[in-house]
């Protein structure tokens, strides 16, 4: 009997030790968040817009605890990276718990775009319903300054008791005249009674980066909220897909009228996390979520034609899975192919004119990782991306350069360990990424927060404070 009691005591002790290891000050209240940051912000950078500039051989070190296959090279010359914590988010601290309709967290979930004014733009939002706010932020690489250029709350006029949209979630694409058109997206979704009584849908916004002028055009399609959208200035067209994938919107930004709004025909379900516009033809693509083979579908503005194509997403040979189209290059390569990821991290090429796809590889590790965005170099040789969202512990958050000639991956920087060690800041969930027009630098942001190497749970540091990064690629590492 004593033996069994000892065993039980031993197991209980192990459980308590295990639990305590994962109970590192789980901050929920504003005061707890403030105390957490004061403890771990090593260089007092949380309240300064000053850019920190670093170059170090440590960017090129594979993490000691790396847990995946090493099928990549590492750059020989480290990059120089400009980094800053994103500033002026109000209120500074939010309720952290992400339960439905309960609280929020500052973060970004869309892409980064370089505007015609030479500045990079992206959205940071608070993931709230009541008290919702979505900002459009600007980073000017010439002056190394950041600013908020648009507040959706101020523009639309949401009051604290209004159910607003706590995200701008799509791609902020600009035309040469400086216009971008956007759709908002709820953070936590409305409860059924809120759908029935107070929540009407999400909002349409225009912003001009040269004049700073912003307009809101109300709710274009009631009952719909828009996690993904793209603006094609050549067609004067904004295309969005709603949160269910069952409705799309096609809006003429010149005539300011809706061309199409509602469900696609023939039981087509537009994948709600990707819209790919071919700027040469104006055709728009994604995958049909209702298709087991993940069939690619096409929308043509003339006569509002939706078509299921023969092309399907290639199967990942290691997992035997097919995902939906998740990320793609903004333009085709010299062979007429878009480079793409599915939502499992399978890399493939899509040839729209030939109506076919071609498997390439997994974007990282043995099986591939969910990755939201990618960018192609001006000459088409390199694809840049940051694989995975939330998986990076032990993997360093690699910034990857994929060489389309050699089919080799090269890490140009592991950023996680360096920033935790030097600043006490952990970038854990990267989303947007954009190259400059010469292919010399990358701008990206990552959700993250102040932390310590002992913290192994991304939810303890994620979505407190996002950071903006401008990575300058050494000339020796990017020859086209």
C-alpha positions in Angstrom: 0.0 0.0 0.0 2.8 2.4 0.9 4.4 1.7 -2.5 1.2 2.8 -4.3 1.0 5.9 -2.1 4.5 6.8 -3.0 3.9 6.3 -6.7 0.8 8.5 -6.5 2.8 11.2 -4.6 5.5 11.0 -7.2 3.1 11.4 -10.1 1.4 14.3 -8.3 4.8 16.0 -7.8 5.7 15.5 -11.4 2.3 17.0 -12.5 2.8 20.0 -10.2 6.3 20.6 -11.5 5.0 20.3 -15.1 2.1 22.6 -14.4 4.4 25.2 -12.8 6.8 25.1 -15.8 3.9 26.2 -18.0 2.4 28.7 -15.6 4.9 31.5 -16.1 2.9 34.5 -15.2 0.0 34.1 -17.6 -1.0 37.8 -17.8 -4.6 38.7 -18.4 -5.3 42.0 -16.8 -3.8 45.3 -18.1 -1.8 45.7 -14.9 -0.4 42.1 -15.4 0.5 42.9 -19.0 2.2 46.1 -18.0 4.2 44.3 -15.3 5.2 41.5 -17.7 6.5 44.0 -20.3 8.4 46.0 -17.7 10.1 42.8 -16.6 11.2 41.5 -20.0 11.7 44.6 -22.1 15.5 44.6 -21.8 16.2 47.9 -23.6 13.1 49.9 -23.0 12.0 49.8 -26.6 8.3 49.3 -26.2 7.5 53.1 -26.0 9.9 54.4 -28.6 9.4 54.7 -32.4 13.2 54.8 -32.8 14.3 52.1 -35.2 16.9 49.6 -33.9 19.4 48.6 -36.6 21.3 45.3 -36.2 23.6 43.1 -38.2 25.1 40.0 -36.6 26.5 36.6 -37.4 23.9 35.4 -34.9 21.2 35.9 -37.5 22.8 32.9 -39.4 22.9 30.4 -36.5 20.6 27.5 -36.7 18.9 27.2 -33.3 20.5 24.6 -31.0 17.0 23.1 -30.4 16.1 22.9 -34.0 13.5 20.1 -34.3 13.0 19.6 -38.1 14.9 18.3 -41.1 17.8 20.5 -42.3 17.2 20.6 -46.1 18.3 24.2 -46.4 21.5 26.3 -46.7 22.3 29.3 -44.6 23.5 32.6 -46.1 27.2 33.4 -45.8 26.7 37.1 -45.1 24.2 38.3 -42.5 21.6 41.0 -43.4 21.1 44.3 -41.7 17.7 44.6 -40.2 15.8 47.7 -39.1 13.3 46.9 -36.4 10.8 48.7 -34.2 7.9 47.9 -32.0 4.7 49.4 -33.6 3.6 52.5 -31.7 0.6 54.6 -30.8 -2.0 51.8 -30.6 -4.8 53.0 -28.3 -5.5 51.8 -25.8 -2.1 50.4 -25.2 -3.3 47.3 -23.3 -6.4 45.3 -24.1 -8.2 42.4 -22.4 -6.0 39.6 -23.5 -8.5 36.6 -23.4 -9.6 35.8 -27.0 -12.9 34.2 -26.0 -15.7 35.0 -28.4 -17.0 38.5 -27.8 -14.9 38.8 -24.7 -11.6 40.5 -25.4 -9.0 41.4 -27.9 -5.4 41.6 -28.8 -3.3 43.9 -31.1 -2.1 42.2 -34.2 -2.0 42.1 -37.9 -3.3 39.3 -40.2 -3.0 40.7 -43.7 -0.2 41.5 -46.1 2.4 44.3 -46.5 2.3 46.4 -49.6 4.6 49.1 -50.9 2.7 52.1 -52.1 3.5 54.4 -55.0 4.9 56.9 -52.5 7.7 54.5 -51.6 6.3 53.6 -48.2 5.1 50.2 -46.9 1.5 49.8 -45.7 -0.2 47.2 -43.5 -3.0 46.9 -41.0 -2.9 46.5 -37.2 -6.2 45.7 -35.4 -7.4 45.0 -31.9 -9.7 41.9 -32.5 -12.5 43.4 -30.6 -16.2 43.7 -31.3 -17.3 46.4 -28.9 -14.5 49.0 -28.9 -13.3 47.7 -32.3 -10.4 49.4 -34.0 -8.5 48.7 -37.2 -5.6 50.9 -38.2 -3.7 51.4 -41.5 0.0 51.9 -40.7 2.8 53.3 -42.8 6.5 52.6 -42.6 8.7 55.1 -44.5 12.1 53.4 -45.2 13.7 56.7 -46.3 13.2 58.2 -42.8 12.8 55.0 -40.8 9.6 56.3 -39.3 6.2 54.8 -38.7 2.8 56.4 -38.5 -0.9 55.5 -38.3 -2.6 57.0 -41.4 -6.2 55.7 -40.9 -8.4 54.7 -38.0 -11.5 52.7 -39.1 -13.2 53.6 -35.8 -12.8 57.3 -36.4 -13.7 57.1 -40.1 -16.8 55.0 -39.6 -17.8 56.5 -36.3 -18.1 53.4 -34.2 -19.1 54.2 -30.6 -18.0 52.1 -27.6 -21.4 50.4 -27.5 -21.5 49.6 -31.3 -20.5 46.2 -32.6 -17.7 47.1 -34.9 -15.1 45.3 -37.0 -11.9 44.5 -35.2 -9.9 43.6 -38.3 -8.8 44.7 -41.7 -7.7 41.3 -43.0 -7.0 41.4 -46.7 -4.4 42.8 -49.1 -4.0 46.6 -49.1 -3.1 47.1 -52.8 -2.5 50.5 -54.3 -3.0 52.0 -57.8 -0.4 54.4 -59.2 -2.6 57.3 -58.2 -2.4 56.4 -54.6 -5.9 54.8 -54.1 -6.5 51.6 -52.2 -9.9 50.1 -51.5 -10.5 47.9 -48.5 -13.2 45.9 -46.6 -13.4 45.5 -42.9 -13.8 42.2 -41.0 -15.2 41.3 -37.6 -12.8 40.2 -34.9 -14.8 37.9 -32.8 -17.9 36.9 -34.7 -21.3 38.1 -33.6 -23.5 35.9 -31.5 -26.8 34.8 -33.1 -28.8 37.4 -31.3 -26.3 40.1 -32.5 -26.6 38.9 -36.1 -30.4 39.2 -35.8 -30.6 42.5 -34.1 -27.5 44.8 -34.3 -24.8 43.6 -36.7 -25.5 44.4 -40.3 -22.2 43.6 -42.0 -18.8 45.0 -42.8 -17.7 48.3 -44.3 -16.1 49.5 -47.5 -13.3 52.1 -47.3 -11.1 54.1 -49.8 -7.8 55.6 -48.8 -5.3 57.7 -50.9 -1.7 57.6 -49.7 -0.7 60.8 -51.4 -3.5 63.1 -50.1 -4.3 61.2 -46.9 -8.0 61.4 -47.9 -10.2 58.6 -46.6 -13.9 57.8 -47.3 -16.3 55.1 -46.1 -19.1 53.9 -48.2 -21.2 52.0 -45.7 -22.1 48.4 -45.7 -22.1 47.2 -49.4 -23.6 43.7 -48.7 -25.6 43.1 -45.6 -24.9 40.0 -43.6 -21.3 39.6 -44.9 -17.9 40.2 -43.3 -14.8 40.2 -45.4 -11.6 38.3 -44.3 -10.0 38.6 -47.8 -10.1 41.1 -50.5 -7.9 42.4 -53.4 -8.0 45.7 -55.4 -7.1 45.6 -59.1 -6.6 49.2 -60.3 -6.4 48.2 -63.9 -9.9 46.9 -63.8 -11.1 49.4 -61.2 -12.3 46.4 -59.3 -12.4 45.3 -55.7 -13.0 41.6 -55.1 -13.8 40.2 -51.7 -14.9 36.9 -50.2 -17.0 36.7 -47.0 -16.3 34.8 -43.8 -18.2 31.7 -44.9 -16.8 31.5 -48.5 -20.4 31.3 -49.7 -20.6 35.0 -50.8 -18.3 37.2 -52.9 -18.4 40.9 -53.8 -17.3 42.5 -57.0 -17.2 46.3 -56.8 -16.5 48.8 -59.5 -14.4 51.5 -57.8 -14.7 53.9 -60.7 -18.4 53.9 -61.1 -18.8 53.1 -57.4 -21.4 50.3 -57.9 -21.6 46.7 -57.1 -21.1 44.4 -60.1 -21.8 41.2 -58.3 -22.8 40.4 -54.7 -23.9 37.1 -53.3 -23.2 33.4 -53.7 -21.3 32.0 -56.7 -23.3 29.7 -58.9 -23.2 25.9 -59.1 -22.4 25.4 -55.4 -19.0 26.9 -55.8 -17.5 27.9 -52.4 -14.7 30.5 -52.8 -11.9 29.8 -50.3 -12.1 32.6 -47.7 -8.3 33.1 -47.3 -7.1 33.7 -50.8 -7.9 35.7 -53.9 -5.3 35.7 -56.8 -5.7 38.4 -59.5 -3.9 37.9 -62.8 -3.1 41.6 -63.6 -2.5 40.7 -67.3 -6.0 39.2 -68.0 -8.0 40.5 -65.0 -9.1 36.9 -64.2 -9.4 36.0 -60.5 -8.6 32.6 -59.0 -8.8 30.6 -55.8 -9.8 27.0 -54.9 -13.3 25.6 -54.5 -13.6 24.7 -50.8 -16.4 22.3 -51.7 -14.1 20.3 -54.0 -12.3 17.3 -52.4 -9.5 17.7 -55.0 -9.3 21.4 -54.3 -10.2 22.4 -57.8 -9.1 25.8 -59.0 -11.9 28.2 -59.9 -11.8 31.3 -62.0 -13.9 34.5 -62.0 -14.2 36.7 -65.1 -15.8 40.1 -64.7 -17.4 40.2 -68.2 -20.8 38.6 -67.6 -19.8 37.6 -64.1 -18.6 34.1 -65.2 -17.5 31.6 -62.5 -15.7 28.5 -63.9 -14.3 25.3 -62.3 -11.0 24.6 -64.0 -9.4 21.2 -64.6 -6.4 22.2 -62.5 -6.3 21.0 -58.9 -3.9 21.7 -56.0 -1.1 19.0 -56.1 -1.1 16.4 -53.3 1.6 16.6 -50.7 3.5 13.3 -51.1 4.5 13.2 -47.5 1.1 13.8 -46.0 -1.2 12.7 -48.8 -3.2 15.9 -48.3 -4.4 18.7 -50.6 -4.9 22.1 -49.2 -6.6 25.3 -50.5 -4.7 28.0 -52.3 -3.3 30.2 -49.5 -0.4 32.3 -50.8 0.9 33.3 -54.2 3.2 35.6 -56.0 1.7 38.9 -57.2 2.7 38.3 -60.8 3.6 35.3 -63.1 7.1 34.2 -63.9 8.6 34.2 -67.4 7.0 30.8 -68.1 3.5 32.2 -67.3 3.2 30.5 -63.9 2.2 31.9 -60.5 4.2 30.4 -57.6 1.9 29.3 -54.8 1.5 27.6 -51.4 -1.5 25.7 -50.3 -2.6 26.1 -46.7 -0.5 23.1 -45.6 2.7 24.6 -47.0 2.9 22.7 -50.3 4.7 24.8 -52.9 3.5 24.5 -56.5 3.2 26.4 -59.8 -0.1 27.3 -61.4 -0.2 27.9 -65.2 -3.6 29.6 -65.8 -3.3 29.7 -69.6 -2.5 26.0 -69.6 -5.0 25.1 -66.9 -2.6 23.0 -64.9 -0.5 22.9 -61.7 2.9 21.5 -61.0 4.2 20.2 -57.6 7.5 21.7 -56.5 8.2 20.9 -52.8 7.2 21.5 -49.2 8.0 25.1 -48.2 9.7 24.1 -45.0 10.5 20.9 -43.0 9.3 17.5 -43.9 5.7 18.3 -44.4 5.4 22.0 -45.0 3.9 24.8 -42.9 1.0 27.1 -43.2 2.3 30.4 -44.6 0.2 33.4 -45.4 2.3 35.4 -47.9 5.2 35.3 -50.3 7.1 37.7 -52.6 9.0 37.2 -55.9 12.2 39.0 -56.8 12.0 41.4 -59.8 13.9 39.0 -62.0 11.8 36.0 -60.9 14.7 34.0 -59.5 13.9 34.1 -55.8 10.8 33.5 -53.7 10.9 35.0 -50.2 8.7 33.8 -47.3 8.6 33.2 -43.6 7.2 29.7 -43.1 4.7 28.9 -40.4 2.5 30.9 -38.1 2.9 30.0 -34.4 5.1 26.9 -34.9 8.5 28.6 -34.5 9.7 27.5 -31.1 12.9 25.6 -31.7 13.0 26.7 -35.4 14.1 30.3 -35.0 11.5 32.0 -37.3 13.5 31.7 -40.5 13.3 34.2 -43.4 13.7 32.0 -46.4 14.9 32.7 -49.9 13.9 29.9 -52.4 16.0 29.8 -55.6 13.7 28.8 -58.5 16.8 27.9 -60.6 18.4 25.5 -58.2 15.2 24.5 -56.2 17.2 25.2 -53.0 16.1 26.9 -49.8 18.4 29.4 -48.1 17.8 31.0 -44.8 18.9 34.7 -44.9 18.1 35.2 -41.2 16.8 33.4 -38.1 15.2 36.2 -36.2 13.5 34.8 -33.1 16.5 33.9 -30.9 18.4 37.1 -31.7 15.6 39.4 -30.8 14.7 37.5 -27.6 18.3 37.5 -26.4 19.1 41.2 -27.2 15.7 42.9 -26.7 13.6 40.5 -24.8 11.2 40.6 -27.7 9.8 37.5 -29.5 8.4 37.6 -33.0 6.2 34.5 -33.2 3.5 35.0 -35.9 4.7 36.6 -39.1 2.1 37.4 -41.8 2.8 40.1 -44.5 5.9 40.3 -46.5 6.9 42.7 -49.4 10.0 43.3 -51.5 11.1 46.7 -52.7 11.0 47.3 -56.4 14.7 46.4 -56.8 14.6 43.3 -54.8 17.2 44.6 -52.3 15.1 44.6 -49.1 12.1 42.9 -47.5 9.6 44.6 -45.3 7.4 42.4 -43.0 5.7 42.4 -39.7 5.2 39.8 -37.0 2.8 39.6 -34.1 4.7 39.0 -30.9 5.6 40.5 -27.6 8.1 40.7 -24.8 9.2 37.4 -23.4 12.1 35.2 -22.1 13.6 32.1 -23.6 11.9 30.0 -20.9 8.5 30.8 -22.2 7.5 28.0 -24.6 3.8 28.9 -25.3 3.2 31.3 -28.1 -0.1 32.4 -26.6 1.7 33.9 -23.7 3.6 36.5 -25.8 1.7 36.6 -29.1 -0.6 39.5 -30.1 0.6 42.0 -27.4 2.8 44.2 -29.6 3.5 43.6 -33.3 6.9 44.6 -34.7 7.9 46.0 -38.1 11.1 44.8 -39.8 13.0 46.0 -42.8 15.6 43.5 -43.8 18.3 44.6 -46.2 19.5 41.6 -48.2 23.3 41.6 -48.9 24.1 42.0 -52.6 26.1 38.8 -52.5 23.0 36.8 -51.5 20.6 37.9 -54.1 22.2 37.9 -57.6 19.6 37.3 -60.2 
